[in-house]
């Protein structure tokens, strides 16, 4: 009973191993005619080949191997498992003896590793396909992030007007006017809120001046230029004196003209309205100043995140952008010039056609027919050229043709292989049929001669005929045996050559890897030598 339970456990483990291999994609485990050793070892070799790891061994699996080849193959499998750091230990004799208790965890690990590497290889192939697609389709390049930073910086650093000059403020000197304009844009000049001594003569203008300046920020006042403030105050004092004269004149004429009094009241209301507008503008200027300070801090934070090399790269991109803009402007100007020249040429042609319409109609018809013939010839040549251009396949069409040719070649190769198998099978069946016919004829002759064999006169001849038939059968058997031995020797020779080529290929790959390592070491040594030479020269 214990033996039966152990056999049942081994059979269940074998079924689990085969189910794992089939689920992983090794469908040869379904074939019932294959031996269990071929299914298990073939599945292990298949999983190792899908692991996509570089090993210093050749795993060549063939079905129906002899005992020596099985031993060599199992030893290589155990060696490769050790190289891949398999967590489950197994010996070659356990694989040869089909010890499924120890084989099952190894197959579990191999299947898991093969499936993981399948996923990794699928991702790699997908990225390679995307790379080839981007390489062949020539998609437009995306805008680099430095250009967006340039746009943001350019918007933030363009000059903006922070103050607005009053409508009644005028300067006699061009230099004062320029200074006032610079003060409007720079934001570095302001007006001292304390009134000047010369403005104390008139109460109302000084009140207007103090009201205009009472909303200014103290921090902003500390940054202002004294010289610009004096110039602005001098202009305000001049306007204040002018306003004082107007007010005194209005008071003197109040008793004589009610209309002038009403105009003065309207003027005062207008001044009040302008004062309110100035206060609102001043508040807006202060808010804009705060936003500019915030933008400046944000800009400094943005610039602090970049290295000097990135800033230099951004400058190079800015220069390139300016160069492109300049080329665009030049192209637009040249295009406009060409457009104007073409327009003038069209007008000249139209005038010439109008003038030519007054000529002989027959000549005009002849010219028209000649031009139509020329147009037809040109159209025919263009059509021929377009046909030639269309007949040339594009790169994508060539790639499709190549892919289709490869598919057709593979299909033809598979058909040719099947045809050879069918021919070989047909020849074998024909030989078998001939041998069966000969056997039937031989048995028929034996059956016909057998009654005569009992007679003494025919016994010797029967024995001689039977001996000759036996010798002919032996000759045929020897011929078939020799042919089988020759084919077996040829197969062994091809297998030996293939193994030698695989060994040479493996050695070549090993030498290539060593050469790569030596090249990397050489590059590192050259870099170190160049760095040492630079340090010694400095």
Secondary structure, 3 states (H helix, E strand, C coil): CHHHHHHHHHHHHHHHHHHHHHHHCCHHHHCCCCCHHHHHHHHHHHHHHHCCCCCCCCCCCCCCCCHHHHHHHHHHHHHHHHHCCCCCCCCHHHHHCCCHHHHHHHHHHHHHHHHHHHHHHHHHHHHHHHHHHHHHHCCCCCCCHHHHHHHHHHHHHCCCCCCCCCCCCCCCCHHHHHHHHHHHHHCCCCCCCCCCHHHHHCHHHHHHHHHHHCCCCHHHHHCCCHHHHHHHHHHHHHHHHHHHHHHHHHHHCCCCCHHHHHHHHHHHHHHHHHHHHHHHHHHHHHHHHHHHHHHHHHHHHHHHCCCHHHHHHHHHHHHHHHHHHHHHHHHHHHHHHHHHHHHHHHHHHHHHHHHHCCCCHHHHHHHHHHHHHHHHHHHHHHHHHHHHHHHCCCHHHHHHHHHHHHHHHHHHHHHHHHHHHHHHHHHHHHHHHHHHHHHHHHHHHHHHHHHHHCCHHHHHHHHHHHHHHHHHHHHHHHHHHHHHHHHHHHHHHHHHHHHHHHHHHHHHHHHHHHHHHHHHHHHHHHHHHHHHHHHHHC
